[in-house]
């Protein structure tokens, strides 16, 4: 079963898990431990979260675009 045919809750959970992984990746790449963000000033955590959310959103969009392209190439969906 692919993501397009999966029940909505499964797709949402997958996206959510992947989004959280990208957010954690963003923090680690900048030298922060996602498990110790409580030790940082609230303003810094808020800024990091905003930046990480934008990063994760971009990565998810990239994955969706690639998946659509692959489906299009394989004739699974019509070109938009």
RODO-2510 file (C-alpha; in nm, 4 decimals, decimal comma):
residues 80
     n   res          X          Y          Z
     1     x     0,0000     0,0000     0,0000
     2     x     0,1514     0,3354    -0,0946
     3     x     0,1080     0,6669     0,0858
     4     x    -0,1669     0,7752    -0,1566
     5     x    -0,3802     0,4706    -0,0685
     6     x    -0,2929     0,4570     0,3020
     7     x    -0,5509     0,5549     0,5588
     8     x    -0,5208     0,9266     0,6457
     9     x    -0,4047     0,8582     1,0012
    10     x    -0,1111     0,6495     0,8772
    11     x    -0,0033     0,9190     0,6313
    12     x    -0,0391     1,1893     0,8950
    13     x     0,1658     0,9896     1,1460
    14     x     0,4361     0,9291     0,8849
    15     x     0,4497     1,2995     0,7940
    16     x     0,4533     1,3965     1,1597
    17     x     0,7351     1,1543     1,2422
    18     x     0,9338     1,2706     0,9427
    19     x     0,8728     1,6353     1,0297
    20     x     0,9976     1,5749     1,3845
    21     x     1,3061     1,3999     1,2454
    22     x     1,3824     1,6975     1,0204
    23     x     1,3372     1,9386     1,3112
    24     x     1,5754     1,7362     1,5277
    25     x     1,8209     1,7162     1,2361
    26     x     1,8102     2,0960     1,2023
    27     x     1,8875     2,1463     1,5724
    28     x     2,1703     1,8907     1,5717
    29     x     2,3237     2,0439     1,2578
    30     x     2,3436     2,3727     1,4464
    31     x     2,5013     2,2155     1,7519
    32     x     2,1951     2,1836     1,9749
    33     x     2,0777     1,8672     2,1466
    34     x     1,7011     1,8315     2,0927
    35     x     1,6757     1,6608     2,4337
    36     x     1,8235     1,9608     2,6143
    37     x     1,6388     2,2553     2,4617
    38     x     1,4828     2,3274     2,8018
    39     x     1,8273     2,4447     2,9144
    40     x     1,8256     2,7266     2,6570
    41     x     1,6625     3,0710     2,6835
    42     x     1,2995     3,0705     2,5717
    43     x     1,3637     3,3314     2,2998
    44     x     1,6371     3,1150     2,1464
    45     x     1,4204     2,8033     2,1575
    46     x     1,1348     2,9921     1,9915
    47     x     1,3659     3,1189     1,7142
    48     x     1,5178     2,7724     1,6657
    49     x     1,1738     2,6149     1,6485
    50     x     1,0592     2,8664     1,3883
    51     x     1,3696     2,8097     1,1759
    52     x     1,3485     2,4321     1,2195
    53     x     0,9800     2,4295     1,1230
    54     x     1,0525     2,6218     0,8038
    55     x     1,3384     2,3822     0,7276
    56     x     1,1206     2,0744     0,7913
    57     x     0,8378     2,2158     0,5818
    58     x     1,0761     2,2722     0,2932
    59     x     1,2152     1,9207     0,3170
    60     x     0,8638     1,7689     0,3265
    61     x     0,7662     1,9759     0,0221
    62     x     1,0783     1,8528    -0,1579
    63     x     0,9900     1,4898    -0,0803
    64     x     0,6313     1,5365    -0,1969
    65     x     0,7506     1,6960    -0,5216
    66     x     0,9945     1,4139    -0,5859
    67     x     0,7288     1,1522    -0,5141
    68     x     0,4881     1,3240    -0,7535
    69     x     0,7569     1,3350    -1,0213
    70     x     0,8358     0,9649    -0,9794
    71     x     0,4643     0,8782    -0,9946
    72     x     0,4305     1,0911    -1,3071
    73     x     0,7313     0,9272    -1,4738
    74     x     0,5901     0,5826    -1,4013
    75     x     0,2487     0,6816    -1,5326
    76     x     0,0758     0,6430    -1,1967
    77     x    -0,0736     0,9922    -1,2139
    78     x    -0,1382     1,2385    -1,4935
    79     x     0,0880     1,5398    -1,5331
    80     x    -0,0616     1,8394    -1,3565
***
